[in-house]
Amino acid sequence: MSALVIGHRGAPGYRPEHSAASYRLALELGADAVEPDIVATRDGVLVVRHENEIGGTTDVAQHPEFVDRRTTKTIDGSEISGWFTEDFTWEELQTLRVRERIAKLRPGSAEYDGTERMLCLADVLELLREHERTTGHHAGVVVEIKHATYFESIGLPLDDLLEHELRGTGWAAATGLVIECFELSVLERLRGRGVDARYVYLIEKSGAPADRVVRDGTAAATYADDLGDAGLETLAAVVDGISVDKAYLLPWTTLGSGVGDLVARAHRRDLTVYAWTLRPENAFLNARHRRGDDAGAFGDWQGEFDEIFSTGVDGVFADHTDLALRARAVRDTA
């Protein structure tokens, strides 16, 4: 079976991430699924943003009525300054307009700055239904829960809010529903409450999950610990799959050589494997695939994408849906 191509925050290679235009374009280009990240507002609405700090992806800084909302917080051990979704109501956030996060690398996407409002999760789920009604194509949704332990600590448990949203919109047992997070505990709670989805554990290149750090301090098991044989055995009893930084799948990288044939070892334990994120710009490619000195120019993305598909991975997250589909087609006919 071909690897899934998942529109990472929609199609942010072409439109500002998490905008309606970004999601619609990913679906029009043929994405098998799309991936909204969720955080919460002060009044408990799940909004679609990669982070709860929104200074870099909206025009909030240009709103004088919100100047006093700028603050500094510690999120998962990192001190961050800016504007945070949990300090706004959903009504207030709808007055903002979204913008391209990496405008210097993606000026074409930045041309759409200021044209669309922020979305909540219900908006994205309705976009998927609209696409199915119009085209007959059912695309999946991969919901990523962001900063679960932090939000729980401030009285906004994302698992409760997500369960309520999914049940209320009829998605709690929908075909193609995947829920993922960098923290296992929130996935375990949702599965325990009977939300019928496939559960995927996200794995970073370094460090330890925030929920473990809060519980175990400096003794917290790391992401690397999860990728040994014993770690994969433990995960297989809890989740349906793992989603890893693409460097883990490239054997000539330090991370890749360190974990060996990760996809095969995970598959032996019936774990699905996803990889993130496929991007064609030199700034995001491994050094061996970069071409020239322009960070925003496309390098040998075909070579890197093909290397990732060749591992037998079950799905990839991509910023440019069409390019990932093209690379998949080449691999499928090889």
Backbone hydrogen bonds in HBPLUS format (Angstrom, degrees):
<---DONOR---> <-ACCEPTOR-->    atom                        ^
c    i                          cat <-CA-CA->   ^        H-A-AA   ^      H-
h    n   atom  resd res      DA  || num        DHA   H-A  angle D-A-AA Bond
n    s   type  num  typ     dist DA aas  dist angle  dist       angle   num
A0004-LEU N   A0314-ASP O   2.89 MM 310  6.24 163.6  1.92 134.4 131.1     1
A0316-VAL N   A0004-LEU O   2.87 MM 312  6.22 152.1  1.95 153.3 159.1     2
A0032-ASP N   A0005-VAL O   2.91 MM  27  5.52 146.8  2.02 155.1 165.1     3
A0006-ILE N   A0316-VAL O   2.85 MM 310  5.99 168.3  1.86 171.3 172.5     4
A0318-ALA N   A0006-ILE O   3.00 MM 312  6.18 163.8  2.03 168.5 168.3     5
A0007-GLY N   A0033-ALA O   2.75 MM  26  6.14 162.6  1.78 152.6 148.3     6
A0010-GLY N   A0007-GLY O   3.25 MM   3  4.68 168.6  2.27 105.4 102.2     7
A0035-GLU N   A0007-GLY O   2.91 MM  28  6.00 147.6  2.02 165.3 154.7     8
A0008-HIS N   A0318-ALA O   3.01 MM 310  5.26 165.0  2.03 137.9 140.1     9
A0009-ARG N   A0035-GLU O   3.13 MM  26  5.17 135.5  2.34 128.8 139.5    10
A0018-HIS N   A0009-ARG O   3.01 MM   9  5.05 177.3  2.01 142.0 142.1    11
A0014-TYR N   A0011-ALA O   2.97 MM   3  5.93 170.0  1.98 130.4 133.7    12
A0015-ARG N   A0011-ALA O   3.22 MM   4  6.25 150.4  2.31 140.7 148.6    13
A0013-GLY N   A0319-ASP O   3.08 MM 306  5.04 151.4  2.16 133.2 125.2    14
A0019-SER N   A0016-PRO O   3.29 MM   3  5.95 135.6  2.50 142.3 138.9    15
A0022-SER N   A0019-SER O   3.08 MM   3  5.07 119.7  2.46  95.0 109.9    16
A0023-TYR N   A0019-SER O   3.09 MM   4  6.47 160.5  2.13 156.4 160.1    17
A0024-ARG N   A0020-ALA O   2.88 MM   4  6.06 168.8  1.89 155.2 159.0    18
A0025-LEU N   A0021-ALA O   2.97 MM   4  5.98 158.0  2.02 142.3 148.4    19
A0026-ALA N   A0022-SER O   3.10 MM   4  6.30 160.2  2.14 144.6 149.9    20
A0027-LEU N   A0023-TYR O   3.07 MM   4  6.33 161.0  2.11 153.0 157.6    21
A0028-GLU N   A0024-ARG O   2.85 MM   4  6.09 157.5  1.90 149.3 156.3    22
A0029-LEU N   A0025-LEU O   2.86 MM   4  6.01 149.7  1.95 151.6 159.1    23
A0031-ALA N   A0026-ALA O   3.01 MM   5  5.58 165.2  2.03 151.8 150.7    24
A0030-GLY N   A0027-LEU O   3.09 MM   3  5.15 147.1  2.20  99.3 109.4    25
A0140-GLY N   A0032-ASP O   2.95 MM 108  6.30 161.5  1.98 145.6 142.1    26
A0034-VAL N   A0140-GLY O   3.12 MM 106  6.54 144.7  2.25 136.3 139.7    27
A0142-VAL N   A0034-VAL O   2.85 MM 108  6.10 165.0  1.87 158.3 161.6    28
A0144-GLU N   A0036-PRO O   2.99 MM 108  6.30 169.2  2.00 151.5 155.1    29
A0038-ILE N   A0144-GLU O   2.84 MM 106  6.15 156.0  1.90 174.0 171.9    30
A0146-LYS N   A0038-ILE O   3.26 MM 108  5.94 160.2  2.30 160.9 159.9    31
A0039-VAL N   A0047-VAL O   3.01 MM   8  5.51 157.3  2.06 154.4 161.7    32
A0047-VAL N   A0039-VAL O   2.83 MM   8  5.51 145.2  1.95 143.1 153.0    33
A0041-THR N   A0045-VAL O   2.93 MM   4  5.26 141.2  2.08 139.1 151.4    34
A0044-GLY N   A0041-THR O   3.05 MM   3  5.15 158.8  2.10 112.1 111.8    35
A0042-ARG N   A0088-PHE O   2.77 MM  46  5.45 164.7  1.79 159.5 159.3    36
A0121-LEU N   A0046-LEU O   2.89 MM  75  5.77 159.5  1.93 150.6 152.2    37
A0048-VAL N   A0119-LEU O   3.00 MM  71  5.71 173.9  2.00 147.1 146.2    38
A0085-THR N   A0052-ASN O   2.83 MM  33  5.20 149.3  1.93 138.7 148.1    39
A0054-ILE N   A0083-TRP O   2.79 MM  29  5.66 155.2  1.85 153.7 162.3    40
A0057-THR N   A0054-ILE O   3.36 MM   3  5.40 147.9  2.48  99.7 108.2    41
A0099-ARG N   A0057-THR O   2.94 MM  42  5.07 151.4  2.02 122.9 122.1    42
A0059-ASP N   A0097-ARG O   2.95 MM  38  5.71 132.8  2.18 154.0 167.8    43
A0062-GLN N   A0059-ASP O   2.86 MM   3  5.52 156.0  1.92 122.1 129.7    44
A0063-HIS N   A0060-VAL O   3.06 MM   3  5.35 163.8  2.09 115.4 117.7    45
A0066-PHE N   A0063-HIS O   2.94 MM   3  5.62 163.5  1.97 121.8 127.3    46
A0067-VAL N   A0064-PRO O   3.30 MM   3  5.20 173.0  2.31 106.3 108.0    47
A0069-ARG N   A0066-PHE O   2.94 MM   3  5.36 161.1  1.98 114.9 121.1    48
A0070-ARG N   A0067-VAL O   3.41 MM   3  6.01 167.5  2.42 112.3 115.9    49
A0071-THR N   A0082-GLY O   2.88 MM  11  5.53 163.3  1.91 152.4 153.6    50
A0082-GLY N   A0071-THR O   2.81 MM  11  5.53 160.8  1.85 163.4 169.9    51
A0073-LYS N   A0080-ILE O   2.80 MM   7  5.41 161.6  1.83 158.5 160.0    52
A0080-ILE N   A0073-LYS O   2.71 MM   7  5.41 167.3  1.73 167.2 171.4    53
A0075-ILE N   A0078-SER O   2.80 MM   3  5.27 154.1  1.86 157.6 151.0    54
A0078-SER N   A0075-ILE O   2.99 MM   3  5.27 168.8  2.00 117.3 120.6    55
A0087-ASP N   A0084-PHE O   2.95 MM   3  5.65 165.4  1.97 124.2 128.6    56
A0088-PHE N   A0085-THR O   3.06 MM   3  5.47 159.9  2.10 121.6 122.0    57
A0093-LEU N   A0089-THR O   3.05 MM   4  6.38 159.8  2.09 149.7 155.2    58
A0094-GLN N   A0090-TRP O   3.10 MM   4  6.29 141.8  2.25 147.1 155.7    59
A0095-THR N   A0092-GLU O   3.04 MM   3  5.63 162.1  2.07 115.1 120.9    60
A0096-LEU N   A0093-LEU O   3.06 MM   3  5.50 162.4  2.09 113.3 118.9    61
A0098-VAL N   A0116-GLU O   2.89 MM  18  5.95 156.9  1.94 159.8 167.2    62
A0114-GLY N   A0098-VAL O   2.96 MM  16  5.65 170.7  1.96 165.4 168.5    63
A0105-LEU N   A0102-ILE O   3.10 MM   3  5.66 131.7  2.34 111.7 123.2    64
A0106-ARG N   A0102-ILE O   2.96 MM   4  6.12 147.0  2.08 148.9 159.1    65
A0110-ALA N   A0106-ARG O   3.13 MM   4  6.45 155.1  2.19 146.8 154.5    66
A0111-GLU N   A0108-GLY O   3.37 MM   3  5.44 147.1  2.49  95.8 104.6    67
A0112-TYR N   A0109-SER O   2.99 MM   3  5.81 167.0  2.01 123.4 127.8    68
A0113-ASP N   A0110-ALA O   3.01 MM   3  5.21 166.6  2.02 114.2 116.1    69
A0115-THR N   A0112-TYR O   3.29 MM   3  5.86 153.8  2.36 141.8 139.1    70
A0123-ASP N   A0120-CYS O   2.98 MM   3  5.34 129.2  2.25 106.0 119.1    71
A0124-VAL N   A0120-CYS O   3.39 MM   4  6.88 152.3  2.47 149.3 156.0    72
A0124-VAL N   A0121-LEU O   3.05 MM   3  5.23 114.6  2.49 100.5 115.5    73
A0125-LEU N   A0121-LEU O   3.01 MM   4  6.34 164.7  2.03 160.4 164.6    74
A0126-GLU N   A0122-ALA O   3.01 MM   4  6.16 148.6  2.11 141.4 149.8    75
A0127-LEU N   A0123-ASP O   2.92 MM   4  6.24 146.5  2.04 144.2 154.0    76
A0128-LEU N   A0124-VAL O   3.04 MM   4  6.39 150.7  2.13 149.5 156.7    77
A0129-ARG N   A0125-LEU O   3.14 MM   4  6.45 153.1  2.22 140.6 147.6    78
A0130-GLU N   A0126-GLU O   2.81 MM   4  6.04 158.7  1.85 150.9 157.2    79
A0131-HIS N   A0127-LEU O   2.92 MM   4  6.13 154.3  1.98 144.6 151.2    80
A0132-GLU N   A0128-LEU O   3.03 MM   4  6.29 156.1  2.09 145.0 151.2    81
A0133-ARG N   A0129-ARG O   2.86 MM   4  6.14 161.4  1.90 154.2 159.3    82
A0134-THR N   A0130-GLU O   3.00 MM   4  6.14 151.7  2.09 145.4 152.9    83
A0135-THR N   A0131-HIS O   2.88 MM   4  5.91 161.8  1.92 152.6 157.3    84
A0136-GLY N   A0132-GLU O   2.71 MM   4  4.68 145.1  1.83 128.1 137.2    85
A0141-VAL N   A0176-GLY O   3.01 MM  35  6.21 151.6  2.09 140.0 145.8    86
A0178-VAL N   A0141-VAL O   2.96 MM  37  6.24 159.2  2.00 162.7 162.8    87
A0143-VAL N   A0178-VAL O   2.81 MM  35  6.18 153.0  1.89 166.6 157.9    88
A0180-GLU N   A0143-VAL O   2.87 MM  37  6.16 165.2  1.89 155.7 157.7    89
A0145-ILE N   A0180-GLU O   2.94 MM  35  6.33 161.6  1.97 170.1 168.5    90
A0151-PHE N   A0147-HIS O   3.00 MM   4  6.26 172.2  2.01 161.2 162.9    91
A0152-GLU N   A0148-ALA O   2.98 MM   4  6.14 155.7  2.04 148.6 155.7    92
A0153-SER N   A0149-THR O   3.05 MM   4  6.22 146.8  2.16 141.7 150.4    93
A0153-SER N   A0150-TYR O   2.99 MM   3  5.10 119.5  2.36  97.4 112.9    94
A0154-ILE N   A0151-PHE O   3.21 MM   3  5.32 144.3  2.34  99.2 109.0    95
A0156-LEU N   A0151-PHE O   2.85 MM   5  5.08 158.6  1.89 155.7 150.0    96
A0155-GLY N   A0152-GLU O   3.13 MM   3  5.19 161.9  2.16 110.0 110.9    97
A0161-LEU N   A0157-PRO O   3.16 MM   4  6.48 166.2  2.18 153.3 157.3    98
A0162-LEU N   A0158-LEU O   2.77 MM   4  5.82 156.1  1.83 146.1 152.9    99
A0163-GLU N   A0159-ASP O   2.94 MM   4  6.02 165.1  1.96 147.3 151.7   100
A0164-HIS N   A0160-ASP O   3.07 MM   4  6.23 165.7  2.09 149.0 152.9   101
A0165-GLU N   A0161-LEU O   3.00 MM   4  6.19 155.2  2.06 142.3 149.3   102
A0166-LEU N   A0162-LEU O   2.85 MM   4  6.04 170.3  1.86 161.6 163.2   103
A0167-ARG N   A0163-GLU O   2.96 MM   4  6.08 166.2  1.98 153.2 157.3   104
A0168-GLY N   A0164-HIS O   2.91 MM   4  5.89 154.1  1.98 141.6 149.8   105
A0169-THR N   A0165-GLU O   3.00 MM   4  6.11 140.0  2.16 144.8 154.0   106
A0171-TRP N   A0166-LEU O   2.76 MM   5  4.70 138.4  1.94 148.4 150.7   107
A0170-GLY N   A0167-ARG O   3.36 MM   3  5.14 157.4  2.41  96.2 102.8   108
A0174-ALA N   A0171-TRP O   3.22 MM   3  4.72 173.3  2.23 104.6 103.2   109
A0196-ASP N   A0172-ALA O   2.97 MM  24  5.82 119.2  2.35 152.0 168.6   110
A0198-ARG N   A0177-LEU O   3.10 MM  21  6.52 162.1  2.13 146.9 151.6   111
A0179-ILE N   A0198-ARG O   2.92 MM  19  6.29 159.9  1.96 160.2 165.9   112
A0200-VAL N   A0179-ILE O   2.96 MM  21  6.21 162.7  1.99 151.3 154.9   113
A0181-CYS N   A0200-VAL O   3.27 MM  19  6.88 141.5  2.42 155.6 166.3   114
A0202-LEU N   A0181-CYS O   2.85 MM  21  5.46 173.0  1.86 132.8 134.7   115
A0187-LEU N   A0184-LEU O   3.00 MM   3  5.27 120.7  2.36 105.1 120.4   116
A0188-GLU N   A0184-LEU O   2.96 MM   4  6.25 158.1  2.01 160.1 167.1   117
A0189-ARG N   A0185-SER O   3.08 MM   4  6.32 153.2  2.15 144.6 151.4   118
A0190-LEU N   A0186-VAL O   3.15 MM   4  6.36 161.9  2.19 144.5 148.5   119
A0191-ARG N   A0187-LEU O   3.00 MM   4  6.17 167.1  2.01 153.1 157.0   120
A0192-GLY N   A0188-GLU O   2.91 MM   4  5.98 155.1  1.97 143.8 151.3   121
A0193-ARG N   A0189-ARG O   3.11 MM   4  6.35 129.6  2.38 138.4 150.5   122
A0193-ARG N   A0190-LEU O   3.14 MM   3  5.18 136.5  2.34  96.3 108.3   123
A0195-VAL N   A0190-LEU O   3.34 MM   5  5.89 168.3  2.36 155.7 152.3   124
A0194-GLY N   A0191-ARG O   3.03 MM   3  5.26 162.6  2.06 111.0 114.7   125
A0240-ASP N   A0199-TYR O   2.77 MM  41  5.26 150.2  1.85 142.5 152.8   126
A0241-GLY N   A0199-TYR O   3.17 MM  42  6.52 132.5  2.41 152.4 153.3   127
A0201-TYR N   A0241-GLY O   2.97 MM  40  6.36 161.2  2.01 143.4 141.7   128
A0243-SER N   A0201-TYR O   2.92 MM  42  6.04 149.4  2.01 142.7 140.6   129
A0203-ILE N   A0243-SER O   2.85 MM  40  6.06 153.1  1.92 164.0 161.8   130
A0223-TYR N   A0207-GLY O   3.03 MM  16  6.29 165.5  2.05 154.7 153.6   131
A0213-VAL N   A0209-PRO O   3.03 MM   4  6.34 156.3  2.09 152.6 160.0   132
A0214-VAL N   A0210-ALA O   3.01 MM   4  6.21 161.2  2.04 151.5 155.4   133
A0215-ARG N   A0211-ASP O   3.15 MM   4  6.29 151.0  2.24 137.1 144.9   134
A0216-ASP N   A0212-ARG O   2.62 MM   4  5.63 169.4  1.63 160.1 163.2   135
A0217-GLY N   A0213-VAL O   2.78 MM   4  4.58 142.8  1.92 125.2 130.8   136
A0219-ALA N   A0216-ASP O   3.26 MM   3  5.45 149.2  2.36 131.8 127.7   137
A0220-ALA N   A0217-GLY O   3.07 MM   3  5.65 162.1  2.11 121.9 123.7   138
A0225-ASP N   A0222-THR O   3.15 MM   3  5.19 125.7  2.46  94.3 107.5   139
A0226-ASP N   A0223-TYR O   2.97 MM   3  5.30 136.7  2.16 105.8 117.7   140
A0227-LEU N   A0224-ALA O   3.11 MM   3  5.49 154.0  2.18 110.0 117.5   141
A0232-LEU N   A0228-GLY O   2.92 MM   4  6.19 160.6  1.96 158.9 163.7   142
A0233-GLU N   A0229-ASP O   3.02 MM   4  6.21 153.4  2.09 146.1 153.2   143
A0234-THR N   A0230-ALA O   3.11 MM   4  6.40 156.1  2.17 146.2 151.8   144
A0235-LEU N   A0231-GLY O   2.96 MM   4  6.25 160.2  2.00 150.1 155.7   145
A0236-ALA N   A0232-LEU O   2.92 MM   4  6.04 154.3  1.99 148.5 154.9   146
A0237-ALA N   A0234-THR O   3.21 MM   3  5.57 147.6  2.32 105.7 114.5   147
A0238-VAL N   A0235-LEU O   2.83 MM   3  5.16 158.3  1.87 114.4 121.9   148
A0239-VAL N   A0235-LEU O   2.85 MM   4  5.85 170.0  1.86 174.6 175.3   149
A0272-THR N   A0240-ASP O   2.98 MM  32  6.29 167.5  2.00 142.2 142.1   150
A0242-ILE N   A0272-THR O   2.81 MM  30  6.23 154.6  1.88 160.5 161.6   151
A0274-TYR N   A0242-ILE O   2.87 MM  32  6.28 157.9  1.92 149.8 157.2   152
A0244-VAL N   A0274-TYR O   2.94 MM  30  6.30 158.7  1.98 146.4 141.1   153
A0276-TRP N   A0244-VAL O   2.99 MM  32  6.26 146.9  2.10 151.3 155.3   154
A0248-TYR N   A0245-ASP O   2.97 MM   3  5.92 160.5  2.01 130.4 134.4   155
A0246-LYS N   A0276-TRP O   2.74 MM  30  5.31 143.5  1.87 153.5 151.3   156
A0249-LEU N   A0246-LYS O   2.88 MM   3  5.48 156.4  1.94 117.6 125.0   157
A0250-LEU N   A0247-ALA O   3.37 MM   3  5.37 167.9  2.38 104.7 108.2   158
A0253-THR N   A0250-LEU O   2.94 MM   3  5.73 165.4  1.97 131.2 132.9   159
A0257-SER N   A0253-THR O   2.93 MM   4  6.00 170.3  1.94 155.4 157.9   160
A0258-GLY N   A0254-THR O   3.15 MM   4  6.08 135.9  2.35 132.7 144.1   161
A0258-GLY N   A0255-LEU O   3.12 MM   3  5.07 125.3  2.44  92.6 107.3   162
A0262-LEU N   A0260-GLY O   2.87 MM   2  5.61 126.0  2.17 112.4  96.2   163
A0265-ARG N   A0261-ASP O   3.09 MM   4  6.31 161.9  2.13 154.7 160.4   164
A0266-ALA N   A0262-LEU O   2.86 MM   4  6.03 158.0  1.91 156.1 162.1   165
A0267-HIS N   A0263-VAL O   2.87 MM   4  6.05 162.0  1.90 153.1 158.5   166
A0268-ARG N   A0264-ALA O   3.04 MM   4  6.23 147.8  2.14 144.0 151.7   167
A0269-ARG N   A0266-ALA O   2.93 MM   3  5.27 145.9  2.05 106.2 117.1   168
A0271-LEU N   A0266-ALA O   3.00 MM   5  5.12 164.6  2.02 138.9 137.1   169
A0270-ASP N   A0267-HIS O   2.88 MM   3  4.75 160.8  1.92 111.8 111.6   170
A0314-ASP N   A0273-VAL O   2.82 MM  41  5.37 143.4  1.95 151.4 163.4   171
A0275-ALA N   A0315-GLY O   3.00 MM  40  6.50 139.9  2.17 139.3 150.7   172
A0317-PHE N   A0275-ALA O   2.95 MM  42  6.35 151.1  2.04 162.6 170.2   173
A0278-LEU N   A0317-PHE O   2.78 MM  39  6.14 168.2  1.80 163.1 162.4   174
A0319-ASP N   A0278-LEU O   3.24 MM  41  6.56 160.4  2.29 168.4 167.2   175
A0299-GLY N   A0280-PRO O   3.08 MM  19  6.23 159.6  2.13 169.9 165.2   176
A0284-PHE N   A0281-GLU O   2.94 MM   3  5.68 154.6  2.00 122.4 129.1   177
A0282-ASN N   A0297-ALA O   2.83 MM  15  5.95 154.5  1.89 170.3 170.3   178
A0285-LEU N   A0282-ASN O   3.22 MM   3  5.13 141.4  2.37  98.8 109.6   179
A0283-ALA N   A0295-ALA O   2.99 MM  12  4.69 152.0  2.07 144.3 135.3   180
A0289-HIS N   A0286-ASN O   2.83 MM   3  5.59 160.0  1.87 127.2 133.8   181
A0290-ARG N   A0287-ALA O   3.29 MM   3  5.30 163.2  2.32 104.0 109.0   182
A0300-ASP N   A0289-HIS O   2.77 MM  11  4.94 159.7  1.81 164.7 164.7   183
A0297-ALA N   A0294-ASP O   3.12 MM   3  5.34 151.0  2.21 106.0 114.7   184
A0301-TRP N   A0299-GLY O   2.81 MM   2  5.44 137.2  1.99 103.5  90.4   185
A0304-GLU N   A0300-ASP O   3.33 MM   4  6.75 163.7  2.36 150.2 153.6   186
A0305-PHE N   A0301-TRP O   2.80 MM   4  5.88 171.7  1.80 159.0 161.9   187
A0306-ASP N   A0302-GLN O   2.96 MM   4  5.98 160.2  2.00 143.7 149.7   188
A0307-GLU N   A0303-GLY O   3.08 MM   4  6.28 153.1  2.16 143.1 150.2   189
A0308-ILE N   A0304-GLU O   3.13 MM   4  6.44 152.1  2.21 150.0 156.9   190
A0309-PHE N   A0305-PHE O   2.95 MM   4  6.28 167.1  1.96 157.4 160.6   191
A0310-SER N   A0306-ASP O   2.86 MM   4  5.94 149.8  1.95 148.0 156.4   192
A0311-THR N   A0308-ILE O   3.18 MM   3  5.63 159.8  2.23 111.4 117.3   193
A0312-GLY N   A0309-PHE O   3.17 MM   3  5.93 171.4  2.18 123.6 126.2   194
A0323-LEU N   A0320-HIS O   3.09 MM   3  5.57 122.3  2.44 110.7 124.0   195
A0324-ALA N   A0320-HIS O   3.22 MM   4  6.55 163.7  2.25 160.7 165.5   196
A0325-LEU N   A0321-THR O   2.96 MM   4  6.19 158.4  2.01 153.9 160.3   197
A0326-ARG N   A0322-ASP O   2.93 MM   4  6.12 149.5  2.03 141.9 150.5   198
A0327-ALA N   A0323-LEU O   2.96 MM   4  6.23 159.2  2.00 149.5 154.4   199
A0328-ARG N   A0324-ALA O   2.90 MM   4  6.10 153.3  1.97 145.5 153.3   200
A0329-ALA N   A0325-LEU O   2.97 MM   4  6.15 155.0  2.03 145.2 151.2   201
A0330-VAL N   A0326-ARG O   3.11 MM   4  6.42 155.3  2.18 146.7 152.8   202
A0331-ARG N   A0327-ALA O   3.07 MM   4  6.31 161.4  2.10 148.5 153.1   203
A0332-ASP N   A0328-ARG O   2.83 MM   4  6.03 158.3  1.88 152.1 158.5   204
A0333-THR N   A0329-ALA O   3.13 MM   4  6.29 137.2  2.33 141.4 150.7   205
A0334-ALA N   A0331-ARG O   3.18 MM   3  5.10 154.5  2.25 100.2 108.0   206
